[in-house]
Amino acid sequence: MEVKALQSRIAGKVTVATDAGYEDLRRELIWNQLTPMRYPQVVVQVASEQDVVEAVRFARRQNMKISVRGGGHSWVGFFLCNGSLLIDLGQLNRVAIDHQTRTATIQPAVTGQALNQRLAPHGLAFPVGHCQTVPMSGYLLNGGLGWNWNTWGPACFSVEAANVVLADGNLVVANQEQHADLLWAIRGAGPGFFGVVTQYVLKLYPMPRAITTSIYYYPLERIEEVGAWAEEIAGQLPPEVELTMFCAQAPSAFAEECRFNKGFVCMLCATGFFDTSDEAAAILSLLETCPVISNCLGKDVNQPTIMAALLDMGGRFWPELHRCLADTLWSNSSPEQQLAAVRDAFLQGPSEKSLALCAFSTGGEHRVAVRPDAAFSMTARTLLLCYALWERPEDDDANRAWHRETIVALNRFAVGYYVGESDIIEEPVRAERSFAPANWQRLQALRRTYDPDGLFNGHFGTG
């Protein structure tokens, strides 16, 4: 293998499986402390776009499969593939803002937090991920269900152009004028995308001037009643309101009241992206109509909230340096039934750090529709997400078993999945069920066109 020749042609670093530092590097590449037992043969930590070109051409000459790490936040570590050449984009993190055209040009490893920090002085916004440390590359390719997604849409809808290194080693620009089919695929193809995106051009939005959050805490035994009522009001709320229910650890103020529920609480959170505080207060007052509000343990109503504070809140739900399992499902079933199943499962769970949430589609017929120019195509009335979070390796077996049993119990509610946070390694069929049938077929056809030799690892189980 001509590894030394590759190293001489790039500014980045090449590490092979026999190098002394290989295992430490492999573990550092994924944020999840539950590191998969899969081993790339070569890791190329690129320092430039040209490095990516050289790495792809090298892999082609050596007949090696390619996997791509955008930022390493994939909980299941899709990019760790046995025997592959792994292209690590983690050093590509430049950002350029054009406030006149309201666009941002970013490299793959830019985090949502870093992008927001650059946008805030310009009064601009983007639907970044709820967890502040999520890099943009995999997030965008997966669809990107970020803040205010009922209004701004999945983040991939706001990708206007991208630089892509193809399987033949050529660098192309994908936009509406050239390689429009590639742009369509970039908007939601997920980890099976058949190229390396080295740069994105993003459409930006005016930052709402009165982002406002109201949070209500209910005893866990009320989660069914609150869920049934939340489904009713979701259709009455405008798309500017993000409505979510959580099953999570109670704040210390309510810990004593929740101790019989293993410390878990039902949390109803509504964030409104408005331009006046009066409008926000008037619309969020609908949350006061919950039929069991007299059982509310406490509430924090109509709090002015900047985007940075929203990202901080997400960071508390998904802490670093933990072991994690996750899965998601789109559903049109009653949230009352879904949340009852969640409650029952969490009362039997081994970890008090685990978390579930149910996100509602608001805005009724006026919410953002899936556009025909995007691979992203699976939605429903609710998105249910379930995470097992723990710290000690000796608790792995118990948490794995619990999470697997919980997801099996919830699967009866699923009409499809979100490819970015579903275990398509253990359950490959979930990849196909993350897309409308026509979109899935088009993705496979484009893959055969742009990568006829299958150089890039596709969705697991699909070639």
Protein Blocks (a to p, Z undefined) as FASTA:
>chain_A
ZZkmmmmmpmbdcddfkbmklmmmmmmmpmblbdcfbddfbdcddfbfklmmmmmmmmmm
nopacdddfkopamnlmmlcghiacddfklmccdcddfklopadddfklcfklmmmmmmm
nopacdddfblklcfklmmmnnopaehklmnopfklmpcbdcdddfkopacdddfknokl
mmmmmnonbjmbgcddfbdcdddddddfbdccddddddfklmmmmmmmmmmmmmmpcfkb
ccddddddddfklmmmmmmnnopacddddddddfbfklmmmmmmmmmmpfklmmpgbdce
hiacdfklmmmmmmmmmcghiacdddddddfbdfklmmmmmmmmmmmpcbfkbccddddd
ehijmmccddfkbfblcdcfbdcddddddfbfklmmmmmmmmmmmmmmmmmmpgbdcfkl
ccfklmmmlmmmmpcfklmmmmmmmmmmmmmnomaacdehiZZ
